[in-house]
Amino acid sequence: MMATNNVISITPESEIKQFVGEYDVAVCGYGGAGGCASLEASRNNAKVILFERASDGGGSTALSSCEMYLGGSGGTSLQNACGFEDSNENMIAYIEASLEGKGDSKKIRLYCENAASHFEWVKSLGVNYKESAHLGRIVVPESNESLLYTGNERVSPFSDCAKPVPRGHVPSHEGDFGGKIFFDALKETIKKTKNISVSFDSRVLGLVVNEQNVIVGVSFKKDNIVQHIKVTKGVILTAGGFVMNEDMIKKYIPFQASFGAPYGNPWDKGDGIQIGLLMNANVINMDEAFFGVYFYPPESLTYGIFVNSNGKRFVNEDSYGARIGYYCSQQKGQKAYMVIQNEDFEPSIYIDKLPILAVAETIEELEIEAGFKEGSISSTIRTYNSDVRNGKDEQFNKASQWLKEISKPPFAIIDYSFSNQASPAYSDKMGPLMFTLGGLETLPTGEVLNKDGEVIPKLYAAGRTTAGLPRTGKGYASGMSVGDATFFGRMAGISAAQNNN
Ligand SMILES: Cc1cc2nc3c(=O)[nH]c(=O)nc-3n(C[C@H](O)[C@H](O)[C@H](O)COP(=O)(O)OP(=O)(O)OC[C@H]3O[C@@H](n4cnc5c(N)ncnc54)[C@H](O)[C@@H]3O)c2cc1C
């Protein structure tokens, strides 16, 4: 089928009247994965064209905080400067455990063994990191420290599987500007690099194949005209995820789509995945998405407990926001409430839009006023307080640092149910923020596999167009997605440039 306006398709070479150019490597989508892929392809002597649907590069990567999950190899230079050591085996043990069998072991190993040198590569673009750590419970430091805990490293059961080490690396700046800092540096480097042509306002619509169904070109729409270029070595799909494509989220993540608020750039429409599917590529992990319930900072809120509508606890409250989000999603009606005593409560941007259902002098009054069954929350609190006095949370093993009796009035109950969740910056749809974690199945080299597990010649992919390093919301650590997109983008760029088949 000939590529026509706005329809993703594969076009036989015989139907093309004119190619407007010829390149070794074509990269489809100029976000984190695509920018890094282009740079490495060109550094491996390929003539590269980089297509971007928007009028500028960046995608979700530029919108992000650009936390990258890095460590291993004795520690990154930042971890070491802040007094931490890490090892490949320790990092692998943590990631494998956190993904609970859903991770790709080969990708995890390659990533962990090279994460420290990837950090040096990122710094070499001109991205600055401050050699200082913020070790509190935060999401993004509003101060300018660059190293932080961004996952469940200190949280049961993971603290028993691997030695806790902070691995979140964020460019240094006061406020949440990491993505812009990283992307500006990447863009400047690409501008100065010979052999990369960037084509903005150019939506890739599909591929051109020869009679043997081997890729020989790319179709794209620019200036309202569908055009084609020839490609000799390979095409790299780096068009992001599919969280902005309503049909795809209803098809692949109907459960999360029923409550999640899409989080990403407007062109997260799944074009890369759809192009791959037309080449008979295999898609995996399509039912997984990240969604987070951030109730901290301030970290003192961790002294509170979460209960469901039966007044029962369901998670260790010291968990990372994505893990809390997963467990909230498993509660009836996605309803979740925090019970906290006044001395631990502090307002913050993360909770100031959430309803406080009741404030009372006793837990018994609190549960009645908030509409819970008599005895429900109060019995939970009795068990919890007894555990605290005995020094061990028998139910969920919340770390001892966060164990504190809930016994000093007044008490409050805050409604964290998904229908009340809104991000301070992205609040047009209520619900926890969500992006997709499924996509094309690839090898660590970026080569795309078909449904029989074979490599599709000349087709590569990286970032959220693929099922990469992060595989579950439950086990997600911030930084796994940008770290994955930039690192495996580089791998795909090198592989495509070196392809002589
Ligand atoms: C606000 C926010 C904060 C986040 N913070 C973090 C964080 O700190 N750490 C972390 O790990 N993750 C974070 N994430 C997630 C992370 O940013 C993304 O998952 C990741 O950046 C995706 O990278 P990518 O290269 O795959 O896609 P993108 O960076 O989105 O790039 C894809 C590009 O492809 C383009 N494109 C799409 N279709 C086409 C087409 N047909 N033709 C041409 N171009 C096309 C898009 O316009 C886009 O520029 C955050 C996400 C958001 C929204």
PDBQT file of the ligand as one rigid body, heavy atoms in Angstrom, charges set to zero:
ROOT
HETATM    1  C1  LIG A 601       6.937  15.394  32.612  1.00  0.00    +0.000 C 
HETATM    2  C2  LIG A 601       7.649  14.080  32.497  1.00  0.00    +0.000 A 
HETATM    3  C3  LIG A 601       8.689  13.818  33.376  1.00  0.00    +0.000 A 
HETATM    4  C4  LIG A 601       9.401  12.617  33.273  1.00  0.00    +0.000 A 
HETATM    5  N1  LIG A 601      10.506  12.432  34.056  1.00  0.00    +0.000 NA
HETATM    6  C5  LIG A 601      11.281  11.337  33.860  1.00  0.00    +0.000 A 
HETATM    7  C6  LIG A 601      12.529  11.204  34.516  1.00  0.00    +0.000 A 
HETATM    8  O1  LIG A 601      12.973  12.084  35.251  1.00  0.00    +0.000 OA
HETATM    9  N2  LIG A 601      13.247  10.076  34.293  1.00  0.00    +0.000 N 
HETATM   10  C7  LIG A 601      12.813   9.067  33.461  1.00  0.00    +0.000 A 
HETATM   11  O2  LIG A 601      13.502   8.072  33.300  1.00  0.00    +0.000 OA
HETATM   12  N3  LIG A 601      11.650   9.190  32.795  1.00  0.00    +0.000 NA
HETATM   13  C8  LIG A 601      10.909  10.304  32.938  1.00  0.00    +0.000 A 
HETATM   14  N4  LIG A 601       9.759  10.461  32.202  1.00  0.00    +0.000 N 
HETATM   15  C9  LIG A 601       9.502   9.485  31.121  1.00  0.00    +0.000 C 
HETATM   16  C10 LIG A 601      10.498   9.739  29.991  1.00  0.00    +0.000 C 
HETATM   17  O3  LIG A 601      10.667  11.132  29.810  1.00  0.00    +0.000 OA
HETATM   18  C11 LIG A 601      10.107   9.126  28.661  1.00  0.00    +0.000 C 
HETATM   19  O4  LIG A 601       9.582   7.828  28.850  1.00  0.00    +0.000 OA
HETATM   20  C12 LIG A 601      11.338   9.045  27.739  1.00  0.00    +0.000 C 
HETATM   21  O5  LIG A 601      11.947  10.330  27.691  1.00  0.00    +0.000 OA
HETATM   22  C13 LIG A 601      10.971   8.581  26.350  1.00  0.00    +0.000 C 
HETATM   23  O6  LIG A 601      12.063   8.782  25.479  1.00  0.00    +0.000 OA
HETATM   24  P1  LIG A 601      11.933   8.429  23.932  1.00  0.00    +0.000 P 
HETATM   25  O7  LIG A 601      13.197   8.862  23.294  1.00  0.00    +0.000 OA
HETATM   26  O8  LIG A 601      11.497   7.031  23.792  1.00  0.00    +0.000 OA
HETATM   27  O9  LIG A 601      10.729   9.314  23.432  1.00  0.00    +0.000 OA
HETATM   28  P2  LIG A 601      10.603  10.888  23.270  1.00  0.00    +0.000 P 
HETATM   29  O10 LIG A 601      11.659  11.608  24.033  1.00  0.00    +0.000 OA
HETATM   30  O11 LIG A 601       9.195  11.231  23.560  1.00  0.00    +0.000 OA
HETATM   31  O12 LIG A 601      10.905  11.128  21.733  1.00  0.00    +0.000 OA
HETATM   32  C14 LIG A 601      10.042  10.651  20.727  1.00  0.00    +0.000 C 
HETATM   33  C15 LIG A 601      10.020  11.687  19.603  1.00  0.00    +0.000 C 
HETATM   34  O13 LIG A 601       9.431  11.095  18.450  1.00  0.00    +0.000 OA
HETATM   35  C16 LIG A 601       8.631  12.074  17.795  1.00  0.00    +0.000 C 
HETATM   36  N5  LIG A 601       7.693  11.378  16.922  1.00  0.00    +0.000 N 
HETATM   37  C17 LIG A 601       6.589  10.670  17.253  1.00  0.00    +0.000 A 
HETATM   38  N6  LIG A 601       6.021  10.142  16.173  1.00  0.00    +0.000 NA
HETATM   39  C18 LIG A 601       6.789  10.508  15.103  1.00  0.00    +0.000 A 
HETATM   40  C19 LIG A 601       6.715  10.260  13.707  1.00  0.00    +0.000 A 
HETATM   41  N7  LIG A 601       5.762   9.498  13.156  1.00  0.00    +0.000 N 
HETATM   42  N8  LIG A 601       7.672  10.812  12.894  1.00  0.00    +0.000 NA
HETATM   43  C20 LIG A 601       8.655  11.589  13.409  1.00  0.00    +0.000 A 
HETATM   44  N9  LIG A 601       8.760  11.862  14.732  1.00  0.00    +0.000 NA
HETATM   45  C21 LIG A 601       7.840  11.302  15.577  1.00  0.00    +0.000 A 
HETATM   46  C22 LIG A 601       8.006  12.838  18.948  1.00  0.00    +0.000 C 
HETATM   47  O14 LIG A 601       7.518  14.092  18.525  1.00  0.00    +0.000 OA
HETATM   48  C23 LIG A 601       9.187  12.920  19.923  1.00  0.00    +0.000 C 
HETATM   49  O15 LIG A 601       9.952  14.082  19.703  1.00  0.00    +0.000 OA
HETATM   50  C24 LIG A 601       9.023  11.648  32.307  1.00  0.00    +0.000 A 
HETATM   51  C25 LIG A 601       7.950  11.902  31.446  1.00  0.00    +0.000 A 
HETATM   52  C26 LIG A 601       7.273  13.114  31.519  1.00  0.00    +0.000 A 
HETATM   53  C27 LIG A 601       6.169  13.380  30.565  1.00  0.00    +0.000 C 
ENDROOT
TORSDOF 0
